[in-house]
């Protein structure tokens, strides 16, 4: 099996970018709700109900994707820590 080479600082930085993107997506969920609430208020009854359902689905989707992207970022940071620990404690010095 070949060597695995990882640059922990780069991996950690990528994790930070992913966590920021996840937070942005969570913010987008609120913006979607605010934007679509204005449409729902102005619409007739049945349409308002459909807009509310659509808005809820869009918000939930943005929240779920945001949480997933945030988790990827957190996992990348943790992986960087584990690679560094492994290099320090288990890998022979060259």
C-alpha positions in Angstrom: 0.0 0.0 0.0 1.3 3.4 -0.9 2.0 6.3 1.4 -0.7 8.7 2.4 0.6 12.3 2.3 -1.5 15.0 3.8 -0.7 18.6 4.6 -2.7 19.1 7.8 -2.6 22.9 7.7 -4.1 22.8 4.1 -6.7 20.3 5.2 -7.6 22.4 8.3 -7.9 25.5 6.1 -10.3 23.7 3.7 -12.3 22.6 6.8 -12.6 26.2 7.8 -13.8 27.2 4.4 -16.4 24.5 4.5 -17.6 25.5 8.0 -18.0 29.1 6.8 -19.9 27.9 3.7 -22.2 25.9 6.0 -22.9 28.9 8.1 -23.7 30.9 5.0 -26.1 28.3 3.8 -27.9 28.3 7.2 -28.1 32.1 6.8 -29.6 31.6 3.4 -32.4 29.6 4.9 -33.5 32.6 6.9 -33.3 34.8 3.8 -35.4 32.4 1.8 -38.0 32.4 4.4 -38.1 36.2 4.6 -38.3 36.5 0.8 -41.0 34.0 0.3 -43.1 35.2 3.2 -43.8 38.4 1.3 -45.0 36.3 -1.7 -47.2 34.2 0.6 -48.8 37.3 2.2 -49.7 38.8 -1.2 -51.1 35.5 -2.7 -54.6 34.1 -2.6 -55.4 31.5 0.1 -54.5 28.3 -1.7 -51.4 29.8 -3.3 -50.3 31.2 0.1 -50.5 27.7 1.5 -48.4 26.3 -1.3 -45.9 29.1 -1.0 -45.6 28.5 2.7 -45.0 24.7 2.1 -42.4 25.5 -0.6 -40.7 28.1 1.7 -40.6 25.5 4.5 -39.1 22.9 2.2 -36.5 25.3 0.9 -35.5 26.5 4.4 -35.3 22.9 5.6 -33.2 21.9 2.6 -30.8 24.9 3.0 -30.5 24.0 6.7 -29.8 20.4 6.0 -27.2 21.1 3.4 -25.6 23.8 5.6 -25.4 21.3 8.5 -23.8 18.7 6.2 -21.2 21.1 4.8 -20.4 22.3 8.3 -19.9 18.7 9.4 -17.6 18.1 6.5 -15.5 21.1 7.6 -15.5 19.9 11.2 -14.4 16.4 10.0 -11.6 17.8 7.9 -10.3 19.7 10.9 -10.4 16.6 13.0 -8.7 14.6 10.3 -5.9 17.2 10.2 -5.4 16.8 14.0 -5.3 13.0 13.7 -2.8 13.1 10.8 -0.5 15.4 12.9 -0.8 13.2 16.0 -0.1 10.1 13.9 3.0 11.8 12.4 4.3 12.8 15.8 3.6 9.5 17.6 3.5 6.6 15.2 5.5 7.4 12.1 9.2 6.9 12.1 11.4 9.9 11.6 13.2 10.2 8.3 
